[in-house]
């Protein structure tokens, strides 16, 4: 596939470019998300933030690449960029076994963010309400949830409560469809959660507000799902699956 680049209006640098391996090939969304997750974790844990190309492998076959850099790079430069650090995609290490199969007080700080999602429009209403949570704890929880949400087909419905936590980081994300569950479209799908989580991160960074927060996820104006970031201390005594 052609090299694609992305950045945000608020944060135009760095630019993230990605491509699928082979002429006309497609870099599947799950490979891109797993690659981004592994790359970000590697940067955070090693404290190395520099221009780099991450080559993506799945079952020993190259499926594409991601370049983190200060500006867009031409096709030939990206494809022939060399690096000593190659991070293989290991989905089983990213997504605990519960992940894909465990579909198991608002305030005046609420904010609505919108972004296009295929033929639909998703709106996320975020309401901070409780205990502070460190920015890193929220980042890692979002990263964990994205890696897990990328496992099932993106248009599969989320039918049961889903919980995500990264390692020992004291933050949980809990999401579920509205009750009673919707029987007709739009229905809460994994792609809606994948679209909503980056908006939550952008909201918190933009406002400088990192605390327990609830999220109402709407598609075409219809509420399909609810999600909440909890501090671990708030869940003591409760059983989180």
C-alpha positions in Angstrom: 0.0 0.0 0.0 1.2 3.6 -0.4 3.0 5.1 2.5 0.6 6.9 4.8 1.5 9.6 7.3 -0.4 10.8 10.3 0.0 13.5 13.0 -2.4 15.7 15.0 -3.2 19.3 14.7 -2.3 19.9 18.3 0.9 17.8 18.0 2.2 18.1 14.4 5.5 16.5 15.4 6.4 13.7 15.4 4.9 12.4 12.2 4.1 8.7 12.1 4.4 7.0 8.7 3.4 3.4 8.0 3.2 1.0 5.0 2.3 -2.6 4.2 4.9 -4.9 2.8 4.6 -5.8 -0.9 3.1 -4.0 -3.9 -0.5 -3.2 -3.2 -0.5 -4.9 0.2 -2.5 -3.6 3.1 -1.2 -3.1 6.6 -4.0 -4.6 8.7 -5.3 -2.3 11.5 -4.4 -4.9 14.1 -0.8 -5.1 12.9 -0.5 -1.3 13.0 -2.0 -1.1 16.5 0.2 -3.9 17.8 3.2 -2.2 16.2 2.4 1.2 17.7 1.8 -0.4 21.1 5.1 -2.3 21.1 7.0 0.7 19.8 5.6 3.1 22.4 6.2 0.6 25.2 9.8 0.2 24.1 10.3 3.9 24.0 8.8 4.4 27.5 10.7 1.5 29.1 14.1 2.4 27.5 13.6 6.2 27.7 14.9 6.4 24.1 12.9 8.8 21.9 14.5 9.2 18.5 13.7 8.9 14.8 13.4 5.2 14.1 11.9 2.7 11.8 10.1 -0.3 13.3 9.8 -3.3 11.1 6.7 -5.3 11.8 6.7 -9.1 11.7 3.9 -11.5 12.2 4.7 -15.2 12.4 8.2 -14.5 11.1 6.8 -12.8 8.0 7.3 -9.0 7.4 4.0 -7.3 7.2 5.0 -3.6 7.1 6.8 -0.9 8.9 6.3 2.3 11.0 8.6 5.3 10.9 8.6 7.8 13.8 10.2 11.0 12.6 10.1 14.8 12.7 8.7 15.1 9.2 7.3 13.1 6.3 9.8 11.1 4.4 9.6 10.0 0.8 8.7 6.4 -0.1 12.2 5.3 -1.0 13.7 6.9 2.2 11.2 5.1 4.4 11.4 1.7 2.8 15.2 1.7 2.7 15.7 3.2 6.1 17.8 0.9 8.2 17.7 0.4 12.0 19.4 -1.9 14.5 16.3 -2.1 16.6 13.6 -4.4 15.2 10.6 -5.1 17.4 8.6 -8.2 16.4 4.9 -8.2 16.9 4.0 -10.7 19.6 0.2 -10.4 20.1 0.1 -13.2 22.7 2.4 -11.1 24.9 0.3 -8.0 24.4 -3.2 -9.4 24.9 -3.8 -11.5 28.0 -6.0 -14.5 27.2 -9.0 -12.7 28.8 -8.7 -9.8 26.3 -10.5 -10.7 23.2 -12.8 -13.2 24.9 -13.5 -11.5 28.2 -16.3 -9.4 26.8 -17.0 -10.2 30.0 -20.6 11.4 39.1 -20.1 13.7 36.2 -18.7 17.2 36.6 -18.5 20.6 34.8 -15.3 19.4 33.2 -17.2 17.3 30.7 -16.3 17.7 27.1 -17.5 16.3 23.8 -15.0 15.4 21.1 -15.9 14.2 17.6 -14.0 12.4 14.9 -15.1 10.6 11.7 -15.4 6.8 11.7 -16.0 5.3 8.3 -19.7 6.2 7.4 -20.5 7.0 11.0 -19.6 9.8 13.3 -18.4 9.0 16.8 -18.8 11.4 19.7 -17.1 10.8 23.0 -18.4 12.7 26.1 -15.7 12.6 28.8 -16.5 13.5 32.4 -13.7 13.5 35.0 -15.2 12.7 38.4 -12.9 11.1 41.0 -9.4 10.4 42.2 -6.3 11.5 40.4 -4.5 9.0 38.2 -1.0 9.6 36.9 -0.6 10.3 33.2 1.6 7.3 32.7 -0.9 5.0 34.3 -3.6 6.2 32.0 -1.3 6.0 28.9 -0.4 2.4 29.7 -4.0 1.4 30.3 -5.0 2.9 27.0 -2.2 1.2 25.3 -3.2 -2.1 26.8 -6.8 -1.7 25.9 -5.9 -0.8 22.3 -3.8 -3.9 21.9 -6.6 -6.1 23.3 -9.3 -4.4 21.2 -7.3 -5.1 18.1 -7.6 -8.9 18.5 -11.2 -9.5 17.4 -12.6 -8.3 14.1 -13.2 -4.5 14.4 -16.9 -4.8 13.5 -17.6 -7.5 16.1 -19.9 -6.2 18.8 -18.8 -5.8 22.4 -21.5 -7.8 24.1 -20.3 -8.1 27.7 -18.2 -5.9 30.1 -14.6 -5.7 29.2 -11.8 -4.8 31.6 -8.2 -3.8 30.7 -5.1 -3.2 32.9 -1.5 -3.1 32.0 0.7 -5.2 34.3 0.8 -3.7 37.7 -0.1 -0.1 36.7 -2.8 0.9 39.2 -5.5 2.0 36.7 -8.3 0.0 35.1 -10.5 0.7 32.1 -14.0 -0.9 32.2 -16.3 -0.7 29.3 -19.7 -2.2 28.4 -22.5 -1.7 26.0 -25.5 0.3 27.1 -28.2 -1.5 28.9 -30.5 -3.0 27.8 -28.3 -4.0 24.8 -29.2 -2.5 21.5 -30.7 -4.9 19.0 -30.5 -2.7 15.9 -27.6 -0.5 14.5 -25.7 1.2 15.7 -24.3 -1.4 18.1 -21.2 -1.0 20.2 -18.3 -2.5 18.3 -14.5 -2.9 19.0 -13.7 -0.2 16.4 -15.8 2.3 18.4 -13.6 1.7 21.5 -10.5 1.9 19.4 -11.6 5.3 18.0 -12.7 6.6 21.4 -9.6 5.9 23.5 -7.2 8.2 21.5 -9.8 11.0 22.0 -9.8 10.4 25.7 -6.0 10.7 25.7 -6.1 13.9 23.7 -8.8 15.4 26.0 -6.7 14.6 29.1 -3.5 16.0 27.6 -5.2 19.1 26.3 -6.9 19.9 29.6 -4.1 18.6 31.8 -6.7 16.5 33.7 -5.6 13.0 34.6 -8.1 11.4 37.0 -10.9 8.9 37.1 -13.3 9.7 34.2 -16.4 8.3 32.6 -16.9 8.1 28.9 -20.2 8.0 26.9 -19.5 6.7 23.4 -22.1 7.7 20.8 -22.4 6.7 17.1 -24.4 9.1 14.9 -25.8 10.6 18.1 -26.9 7.3 19.6 -25.2 6.2 22.9 -23.8 2.7 22.3 -21.3 2.2 25.0 -20.0 3.4 28.4 -16.4 3.3 29.7 -14.7 4.4 32.9 -11.1 4.8 34.0 -10.8 3.7 37.6 -7.9 4.2 40.0 -7.0 0.8 41.6 -7.8 2.2 45.1 -11.4 2.8 44.0 -11.8 -0.9 43.1 -10.5 -2.4 46.4 -13.0 -4.9 47.6 -14.5 -5.3 44.2 -13.8 -8.2 41.9 -12.5 -7.1 38.5 -12.4 -9.8 35.8 
